């Protein structure tokens, strides 16, 4: 979903998540599930520097996989 925004994600998938490291891509958009499997977030990578990664995110605290008006 290169170049997409947080607002483009309406729902995170219920399965298919990887449980190991991966190489994030600039402008990459990712759904993540917390370690306990009860909460979801969407991350958009804005910048990758030598010692840090900048990103925006929307977190769904109510435990659903759906996102409404996420901040951009």
C-alpha positions, 0 to 999 in steps of 0.5 A: 500500500505504498503512498496510502494514508492511515485513512485508507485502512478501514479494517485490519485482517484477522490473521496472516500476521508475521511474528518476526522482524521485517524490513519496513519500507519508506511510505509503507503502511502496515497493520499490526496486532499487539502481543496479547492479540487483543488490539490492532494498530495501523502504522505508516512509515514516514522516514527511515534514518540510520538510527531511527524510524519515523511513523504515524499510527492509529491504535484501536483501543476497543479491541476491534479491527475496524478503523473509522476517521483515523488521523493522518 
